[in-house]
Amino acid sequence: MFGMFTNEGNAKVEKIVADALNLKNMGYGAESAWNWALNALSMLAALEGFDEAEDTAVREAVYDAVVCG
């Protein structure tokens, strides 16, 4: 779904996307929502077992969902 290696990882990224979309819909704009999502992905990548959260494929999928979606 988002390019993570596990279903758990994809679920965590799906939550990040949902929260970022909520920010966007609340009027924070696409750029602010994207920046928030990038920070959230970085924090997720810092957790053991989720290193790929900062991979290009994951970031592109999140960008598409948050900014383009």
C-alpha positions in Angstrom: 0.0 0.0 0.0 2.6 2.6 1.1 5.8 0.5 0.4 6.4 -0.6 3.9 7.8 -4.1 4.4 5.0 -5.2 6.8 1.2 -4.8 7.2 1.9 -3.2 10.6 4.2 -0.6 8.9 1.7 0.1 6.2 -1.0 0.6 8.9 1.2 3.1 10.8 1.8 5.0 7.6 -1.9 4.9 6.7 -2.5 6.6 10.1 0.1 9.3 9.3 -1.6 9.9 6.0 -5.0 10.2 7.6 -3.8 12.6 10.2 -2.0 14.7 7.6 -5.2 14.8 5.5 -7.1 15.9 8.6 -4.7 18.8 9.0 -5.0 19.7 5.3 -8.8 19.6 5.6 -8.7 21.8 8.6 -7.1 24.5 6.5 -3.4 24.1 7.2 -2.7 23.6 3.5 -1.0 20.9 1.6 2.6 22.1 2.3 2.0 22.1 6.1 0.4 18.7 6.0 3.2 17.3 3.9 5.8 18.7 6.3 4.0 17.2 9.2 3.8 13.9 7.4 7.6 14.0 6.7 8.3 14.6 10.3 6.0 11.7 11.3 7.7 9.4 8.9 11.1 10.4 10.3 9.9 9.6 13.8 8.5 6.2 12.6 11.8 5.4 10.9 13.6 5.9 14.2 11.6 3.0 15.7 13.1 -0.5 15.4 11.7 -2.3 12.4 10.4 0.7 10.5 13.6 2.0 8.8 12.0 2.0 5.4 9.6 4.8 6.5 12.1 7.2 5.0 12.6 5.4 1.7 11.8 7.3 -1.4 9.0 4.9 -2.4 7.3 5.4 0.9 7.7 9.2 0.8 6.4 9.4 -2.7 3.3 7.3 -1.8 2.6 9.5 1.2 3.1 12.7 -0.9 0.7 11.4 -3.5 -1.9 10.7 -0.9 -1.5 13.9 1.1 -0.7 16.5 -1.5 -2.2 15.1 -4.7 -5.1 13.1 -3.1 
